[in-house]
Amino acid sequence: MPIQRRAAITLAVLALLVFLLYQLRDVLLPFVAGAALAYALDPVADRLERLGLGRLAATLLILAGFVCGLILTLILVVPLAANQIAALVASLPAMIAKLQAIIAERAGPLIERAGGAGAFQELQSSVGNLTGQAVAWLLGFLRSLWSGSQAVVGIVSLLVVTPVVAFYLLVDWDRMIATLDRWVPPRHRDTARTLGREIDGAITAFIRGQTLVCLLLGTFYAVGLWCVGLNFGVLIGLISCLLTFIPYVGSLTGFLLSTGVALVQFSPDWVSVVLTVGVFLVGQFLEGNVLQPKLVGDAVRLHPVWLMFALLAFGSLFGFLGLLLAVPVAAAIGVVARFGVKRYLESRLYHDGTPILAADATVARVAAAEATPPALSKP
């Protein structure tokens, strides 16, 4: 089969797969969560197998421990989070009104001098209307989370379907990998295995490192905001912990929430407001200079611009699920892209069919080495 026809068939299959995933995006979350859980727990199952347990017994033991740990965490965390969320929702209108008053007191004269006598009144009226609509929408959305049948079905499916999917995938994980390996043509099998190891190393390093970053940063924010005396500080730290897995989203959300609450609670005590902001500045410094380099390193190997593009693109296509998958999928695409660049730099297409000179060969080897990520071991 000509190479052009094979490329066309491959692209058509990929396009069909993306289309099906897009159409089924509303029901994918429990299956993706189950697959991710099986992927993360497979190394533990392999180690238990080496200790003499069967695959089925190892899977049952691992999932039982995971479910018990999850239930214990929910018992400890959910009551605290629920109480703080209820208190935050109840005090939200008063907080917004006080924040508007602070803005009117501090920025009103400046805005009136810049835009005229009625400029600030018009702006305040518009902001008040938008704020009222936003609060009404937020309260309606929170009520719909508890009363909407679709949301209830989604939560139940996530809690029930995910462990079942994880169980079956974890039991058959090694057999599935072996089957996929047999499907690859023998002449391409070594290349496919190399790419698979590099993708596995990149994704594993990111998940393991980013999970530790989330836990450490969330704990730091919760303790720091609690020490400052900020209302809902533990809740804001918990939200930051959960959302930090998505780059940029967790820290930005926590910073905006804590700054708004601090302005309402502490004004005109600006020292406490500065301390609240300082907690997040210190957290960002630790994340960028200590936690990310030490725990995640250069596993993803994506430029920040491409990383933001991946977050926006996957979030637009698949919603919250896309935000969770953006970085791992982008990391896998990056491994394949770097391999393609390496092969292109070594090909005669790059050299226009002319014999490769020694200097050109050296340049090609250096570029290919830079395009090849270091091998990472699976934990």
N, C-alpha and C positions, 0 to 999 in steps of 0.2 A: 504494500500500500504506500503511495507517495506520502512524503512527510507533510505536504500541505493538507492532504485529506485527513491524516491522523490529527494534525493540529486543529483542523476545523471540527472534527468529531469531539475532541477533548474540550474545546471551548463551548461547543453546544451542550455537552453534558454538564459542564460547570454552570453555564447559564441556567439550564433547567433546574439544577440543584438549588441555586440561589433563589430562583423564582418560587420553588416549592417551600423553601425555608421561610421566605417572606410571606407567603400565603398562610403558612401554619404557625406564624410567630406567636399567636395568642395562646397556643397550647404547648409550646416547646419548653417553657421554664422548668417544670418538674423533671422532664427527660434530660435536659441539659444539666440540671443540678445533680441528677442521679449519675450521669456519665462523669461529671467532674468529681463527684464523691468517690466513685469507683476508681477513677484515674489516680486520685490522691492517696487512696488506701491500698492500691495494688502493691507498692513496695513493702508495706507491713505484712500483707498476705504472703508475699514471696519469702520474707524472713521467717514467718511462722512455719511455712512449708519446709524450709531448710532445717527447722528445729524438729521436724517429724510429724507435724499436724497435716491432715489432709486439707485439700483446697476448700471443701465444703465446711469443715469444722473451723478452719481459719476465718473464712468469710463470716460465718455465724458469730464467732467470738468478736471479731472486729466490729461488725455492725451493732451487736448488742452493746458493746462498750461505747460506741459512738452515740447511739440513741440514748443510753443512760446519761452520758455526759451532757448531751443536748438538753434532755429533760431537766437535769439538775440546774443547768445554766438558765433555762427559761423560768424555773421556779424562783431562782434568786434574783433575776434581772427584771422579768416582766412586771411584777408588782411595783417595784420602784419606778420603772419607766412609765407605767400606766398612771401612777399617781402624779408624776411630774408632767406628763402630757396633759392630763385633765386640768391641773393647776395652770399650765401655760395657756391652754385654750380659754379657760375662764378669765384669766387676767389679760388676754390679748387686746380686747378693745380699749381697756384703760391704759395699757402700755402704749398703744398707737396714739391715743389722744395726748398723752403726756409727751411723747416724742414730737408730735406736731407742735405742741406748745413750746418745747425747747427750740425747735427750728424757727418758730415765729419770733421768739425772744432774741435769738442770736443772729439769724440771717435776715429777718424782716426788714430792718432799716437799710441794709445793703442792697437788697433786691428792689426796694422801692426807689432808692436813689438811681439804680441802674435802669429800671424800666418804667418809672412813673408811679404816681400815687396809688393807682389801683392794681398795679402789677402783682403785688404780693397777695392781695385778697383773691384775685383770680387764680393765682397759682395754688394758694391754700385750699380754695374751693375745689379745684380740679384734683389735687392730691387727696383731699378728704373723700371725694366721690370714688376715686379709684381704690383708696384704702378700704372704704366700706364694701365695695364690690369684691375686693380680694378676700376680706375677712369672711363675707357671706359665702363665697365660693369655697374657701378653706374649710369652714364649718360644715357646709353641705358635703364636701368631699370626705371629711372624716366620718360623718354619719353614714355615708354610702359604703364606706369600708366595712362597717359592722352590719349594715342592713341589706346591702346589695347582694343578690343571689350569686351573681357572677364572681364577685370578690370572695364570697364565702366558698364557692366551688373551687376557686383558684387556690385559696389558702389550704383547703382540705386536700386538694390534689397534690399540692406541694408537700404537705406533711405525710400523706399516705403513699402517693405514687413514687416519690423520690427514693425512700428506702427500698421499695420493691425493685425499682429499676436498678439501683445501685447493687442490690443483692445479686440479681441475675447477671449483670455485667461483670461484677467482681468474680463470680464463680467461673465464668467463661472467658475472662480477659485474655489469658495466655493463649487459649485456643483461637480466639478471634484474631489476635495479632499474628499467630502462625498461619491462619487462613488468608489474611491479607497479604502476608509475605509470599504465599504460594501463588497468589493472583498476579504478582509482578512478574513480567518476563525475565527469564534467568539472566539474560545479558544486561539487564538494568537493575538486578537485585542488589548488588553491592552499593550502587549509587543511591537507591531508595533507602537502604538500611542506614547509610551515612546521613542522609537528610533526616530520616526519622529520629536518629539519635540526637542530632543537633536541635531539631524542633523540640523533642522531649526534654532535652537539657535546658533549653531557653525557657520553656513554659514552666517546668518544675522549679527552676531557680526563681522565676518571677512569683509564682504562687506562694512558695515557701517564704521567700523574703518579704513580699508585700503583706502577707498575713502577719508576720512578726512586726512589721512597721505599723500596721493598723492597731494591733494590740498595745504596743508600747506608746504610740502617739495618743491613742484614745485614753489610756490610763493617765498619761502626763497631762492632757487637757482637762480631764475630769478632776484630778487631784489639784492641779494648779488653779482652776476656776473655783473649786470649793475652798481652797485656802484664801483666795481673794475675797470670798464671801458672795459670789455672784449667784443670784437666784437661777435655778434650773441648770447649774453648772455641770452636774453629773449627767443630766440628759443631753446637754450639748456635747459633752465629751463622748457619750455613747453614740450619738449621731455621727460625730466626726470619725469615731472608730469604725463604724459600719461603712461610711462613704469614702474613707481614705483608700480603700481598695481600688476605687476609680480615681486615677491621677487627677489632681487639681480640684476635684469636686468636694471631697471631704473637708480639706483645710479651708477652702473658700466659704463653704456653707457654715462651718463652725465659727469662722471669723466674723461673718456678717451677723449671725445670730447672737453671739456673745457681745459684740460691740453695740448692737441695738439694745439688748437687755441692760448692758452696763450704763449706757446713756440715760435710760429711763430710771434705773435704780439708783445710781450714784450721783447724777447731776444735782448740784454743781461741784461735787467732790471729784475733781478731775484726776486726782492722784489714783483713785481706784479704777477709773476708766483707763488710764495709762497702764496700770498694772494688768488689767484684763487684756489690753492689746499686746502688752509685753509677753504674756503667756503664749500667745499664738506666734509672735515673732521669734521667741526662743524655740518653740516647737518647729517652726519652719526652718530655722537654722540647724537644729538637730537632724531634721529629716533630710535636708539637702546636703549636709556636710558629714554626717555620722551614720545615720540609719540606712539611707538609700545606698551610699557607696559600700558599706560593710555588709549589709544583708541582701540587697538586690544586685548591686554591682552593675555590670554592663551586660546583663543577661538578655535584655530586650533589644538593645542596639538599634534604637529608633531615635531619629532627631525629634526634639520637642514639637516642632511644627507638624511633622507627620503623625506624631502621637495625638496631638489635638485634633488633627483632621480625622484620624481613625475614630476617636471618641465621638465627634460630631456626626460622622457618616454612619457608624453603626448605631448610634443612639437614634438618629433620624429614621433608619430602616426598621430597627427591631425594638426600639424603646429601651426600657431599663435593662432588659436582657442583652441588648446590643452594647450597652455601656459596660456590662460585666465581661462580655466576650471580646471587646475591642482590642485590648492589649494582647491577650494570648493569641488571637487570630492574626493581628498585625505582626507579632513576633514570628509566627510561623511563615507568613507571607514574606517577611524580611529574610528569613533563612533561604527560602526558595529563590527570592530575587538575587541575593548575593551569590548563590550557586550559579544562577543564570548569567550574571555578570562575569563570574570567573570563567565559565565555559566560553562565553563570547570573546573575552580577552585572549583566550588560548586558541581560538579558531582562526581559520584562514579568511573568514568573512571580515574579521577585524583588520587583518593584514592585506585585504583586497586580493587574495589569491596569490600573493608574491611569497617567495621563500622568506621564512622568518630569520632575520639576522640575529647575531648574538646579543646585540644591545636591545633589540626589540624583544627577544626572548626573556632577557633579564627584567625589562619593564613589565612584561606580561606576568612573569612569576611573582614579582613584588605586588602588583595590583591584585593578582589572584589570592595571594596570601593575606592581603588586607581585607579582601572581600569574604574570606572564610572565617567564621567565628570560632573561638576556641572551644574544644570539646568540654562538655560539662557532665559530671557524673550524676546519676540519678540517686536521690537520697534513699 
